[in-house]
Structures are given as structure tokens and as C-alpha cells.
Amino acid sequence: MSQYRLNLFIPHEHAKRLDELAAKKGVSKSSIVAAALASWLSPDAGDQREAAIAKRLDRLTRQFERLERDQNIEIETLALFVRYFLTVSTPVPEAHQEAARAQGKARFEQFVEQLGRHLMRGRSLVREVVEELNPDAARQDGAAALGEDQERDS
């Protein structure tokens, strides 16, 4: 293939980086500039970048939708629990309030310890509940997450 000689003026910083890259890769500066120019002029380069970005945005959208679903489940669960608790709990008589506070503090500490153990296991209670209620959706989410991991690795 015949080549065309071209004299260019580039900033000193670019020239320095070009020299370093050529030395590091063990190739000529001309081949680096030619490859960069080919990439810049290639009609497919922009399409490939756009496709990669679109793929990543799709993956992020699916992840966001799962997070939103999980968050809605958590909010609804908490609201339902609070309403149920306030409905069934009886007021504590004035004489027993100090003992109730102490018992409440001890129960809360137990709750925090249990929460810590659950979080250390690395499993989500919300995910477990969703899997129990709808095993098909859980399998689909698992397959989608597996596919995303494989896409990311390739």
C-alpha cells in the first residue's frame, strides 16, 4: 500500500504523549497516528460507541427498575407494618412506661444485632420474599443478572 507523507503541527503535550506511547508499545508514531485517523474517519466507530453506550444504558435501566421495585416493596411493607402495629398495640399505662422503655431498648438492640447478622449473610430479605411470592420472576431476574454479568465480562 502506498503511503502519503503529511507534515503536521501538534501541541507539545500531544507530541510527548505520542513519543511515550510509541516507545511503550514498540511501534512507530506513524502507525499510531494512522490507526487513530482510521478510527476517527471510520463510519462504524461512532456506531460502535453508540451501540456500547445504548447497551450499558439498557442494563442500567433494568438495574434501576429492579431497585425501584425493591424500594417500593420495602416502603409498602414498612407502611403496612406501622399501620398494623399502631392498630393492635395498646397504650402502656403510666406506671409501666419506664419498664416498657427498658424492654423496648433491649428489643431494639436485639433487632439491630439480628439485622447485622442478616446483612453479613449477604442475602436480601426483600429478594427472599419476592422469590417466595413469585418464583418465576425471581428466576427471570437471576437470569437477567447472569446475562448482564456475562456481557460485562466479554
CYANA upper distance limits for C-alpha pairs under 8 A (distance plus 0.5 A):
 10 ILE  CA     14 HIS  CA      6.92
 10 ILE  CA     15 ALA  CA      7.06
 11 PRO  CA     15 ALA  CA      6.89
 12 HIS  CA     16 LYS  CA      6.60
 13 GLU  CA     17 ARG  CA      6.73
 14 HIS  CA     18 LEU  CA      6.49
 15 ALA  CA     19 ASP  CA      6.64
 16 LYS  CA     20 GLU  CA      6.76
 17 ARG  CA     21 LEU  CA      6.57
 18 LEU  CA     22 ALA  CA      6.56
 18 LEU  CA     29 LYS  CA      7.05
 18 LEU  CA     32 ILE  CA      8.39
 19 ASP  CA     23 ALA  CA      6.68
 19 ASP  CA     29 LYS  CA      7.39
 20 GLU  CA     24 LYS  CA      6.52
 21 LEU  CA     25 LYS  CA      6.47
 22 ALA  CA     26 GLY  CA      6.10
 22 ALA  CA     27 VAL  CA      5.65
 22 ALA  CA     28 SER  CA      6.19
 22 ALA  CA     29 LYS  CA      6.06
 22 ALA  CA     32 ILE  CA      7.76
 23 ALA  CA     27 VAL  CA      7.37
 27 VAL  CA     31 SER  CA      7.32
 27 VAL  CA     32 ILE  CA      7.94
 28 SER  CA     32 ILE  CA      7.13
 29 LYS  CA     33 VAL  CA      6.72
 30 SER  CA     34 ALA  CA      6.45
 31 SER  CA     35 ALA  CA      6.53
 32 ILE  CA     36 ALA  CA      6.65
 33 VAL  CA     37 LEU  CA      6.52
 34 ALA  CA     38 ALA  CA      6.53
 35 ALA  CA     39 SER  CA      6.63
 36 ALA  CA     40 TRP  CA      6.61
 37 LEU  CA     41 LEU  CA      6.54
 38 ALA  CA     42 SER  CA      6.32
 39 SER  CA     45 ALA  CA      6.70
 40 TRP  CA     45 ALA  CA      7.62
 41 LEU  CA     45 ALA  CA      8.47
 42 SER  CA     46 GLY  CA      8.23
 43 PRO  CA     47 ASP  CA      7.72
 44 ASP  CA     48 GLN  CA      6.46
 45 ALA  CA     49 ARG  CA      6.76
 46 GLY  CA     50 GLU  CA      6.55
 47 ASP  CA     51 ALA  CA      6.48
 48 GLN  CA     52 ALA  CA      6.63
 49 ARG  CA     53 ILE  CA      6.66
 50 GLU  CA     54 ALA  CA      6.53
 51 ALA  CA     55 LYS  CA      6.55
 52 ALA  CA     56 ARG  CA      6.75
 53 ILE  CA     57 LEU  CA      6.59
 54 ALA  CA     58 ASP  CA      6.62
 55 LYS  CA     59 ARG  CA      6.81
 56 ARG  CA     60 LEU  CA      6.65
 57 LEU  CA     61 THR  CA      6.51
 58 ASP  CA     62 ARG  CA      6.82
 59 ARG  CA     63 GLN  CA      6.80
 59 ARG  CA    148 GLU  CA      7.54
 60 LEU  CA     64 PHE  CA      6.51
 61 THR  CA     65 GLU  CA      6.62
 62 ARG  CA     66 ARG  CA      6.81
 63 GLN  CA     67 LEU  CA      6.75
 64 PHE  CA     68 GLU  CA      6.55
 65 GLU  CA     69 ARG  CA      6.61
 66 ARG  CA     70 ASP  CA      6.64
 67 LEU  CA     71 GLN  CA      6.51
 68 GLU  CA     72 ASN  CA      6.63
 69 ARG  CA     73 ILE  CA      6.79
 70 ASP  CA     74 GLU  CA      6.74
 70 ASP  CA    126 VAL  CA      7.24
 70 ASP  CA    127 ARG  CA      8.26
 71 GLN  CA     75 ILE  CA      6.65
 72 ASN  CA     76 GLU  CA      6.56
 73 ILE  CA     77 THR  CA      6.46
 73 ILE  CA    126 VAL  CA      7.89
 74 GLU  CA     78 LEU  CA      6.60
 74 GLU  CA    126 VAL  CA      7.65
 75 ILE  CA     79 ALA  CA      6.60
 76 GLU  CA     80 LEU  CA      6.50
 77 THR  CA     81 PHE  CA      6.57
 78 LEU  CA     82 VAL  CA      6.58
 79 ALA  CA     83 ARG  CA      6.66
 80 LEU  CA     84 TYR  CA      6.58
 81 PHE  CA     85 PHE  CA      6.44
 82 VAL  CA     86 LEU  CA      6.53
 83 ARG  CA     87 THR  CA      6.58
 84 TYR  CA     88 VAL  CA      6.74
 85 PHE  CA     89 SER  CA      6.28
 92 VAL  CA     96 HIS  CA      6.92
 92 VAL  CA     97 GLN  CA      6.54
 92 VAL  CA    100 ALA  CA      8.01
 93 PRO  CA     97 GLN  CA      6.91
 96 HIS  CA    100 ALA  CA      6.64
 97 GLN  CA    101 ARG  CA      6.59
 98 GLU  CA    102 ALA  CA      6.89
 99 ALA  CA    103 GLN  CA      6.63
100 ALA  CA    104 GLY  CA      6.39
101 ARG  CA    105 LYS  CA      6.59
102 ALA  CA    106 ALA  CA      6.82
103 GLN  CA    107 ARG  CA      6.59
104 GLY  CA    108 PHE  CA      6.52
105 LYS  CA    109 GLU  CA      6.76
106 ALA  CA    110 GLN  CA      6.82
107 ARG  CA    111 PHE  CA      6.62
108 PHE  CA    112 VAL  CA      6.69
109 GLU  CA    113 GLU  CA      6.74
110 GLN  CA    114 GLN  CA      6.63
111 PHE  CA    115 LEU  CA      6.54
112 VAL  CA    116 GLY  CA      6.60
113 GLU  CA    117 ARG  CA      6.82
114 GLN  CA    118 HIS  CA      6.68
115 LEU  CA    119 LEU  CA      6.62
116 GLY  CA    120 MET  CA      6.64
117 ARG  CA    121 ARG  CA      7.01
118 HIS  CA    122 GLY  CA      7.54
118 HIS  CA    123 ARG  CA      7.59
119 LEU  CA    123 ARG  CA      7.21
119 LEU  CA    124 SER  CA      8.03
123 ARG  CA    127 ARG  CA      8.16
123 ARG  CA    128 GLU  CA      8.22
124 SER  CA    128 GLU  CA      6.78
125 LEU  CA    129 VAL  CA      6.66
126 VAL  CA    130 VAL  CA      6.65
127 ARG  CA    131 GLU  CA      6.52
127 ARG  CA    138 ALA  CA      8.38
128 GLU  CA    132 GLU  CA      6.68
129 VAL  CA    133 LEU  CA      6.63
130 VAL  CA    134 ASN  CA      6.26
130 VAL  CA    135 PRO  CA      7.86
130 VAL  CA    138 ALA  CA      7.36
131 GLU  CA    135 PRO  CA      5.16
131 GLU  CA    136 ASP  CA      8.33
131 GLU  CA    137 ALA  CA      7.85
131 GLU  CA    138 ALA  CA      5.64
134 ASN  CA    138 ALA  CA      7.04
135 PRO  CA    139 ARG  CA      6.74
136 ASP  CA    140 GLN  CA      6.80
137 ALA  CA    141 ASP  CA      6.65
138 ALA  CA    142 GLY  CA      6.60
139 ARG  CA    143 ALA  CA      6.59
140 GLN  CA    144 ALA  CA      6.57
141 ASP  CA    145 ALA  CA      6.55
142 GLY  CA    146 LEU  CA      6.57
143 ALA  CA    147 GLY  CA      6.59
144 ALA  CA    148 GLU  CA      6.68
145 ALA  CA    149 ASP  CA      6.70
146 LEU  CA    150 GLN  CA      6.75
147 GLY  CA    151 GLU  CA      6.62
148 GLU  CA    152 ARG  CA      6.57
149 ASP  CA    153 ASP  CA      6.72
150 GLN  CA    154 SER  CA      6.81
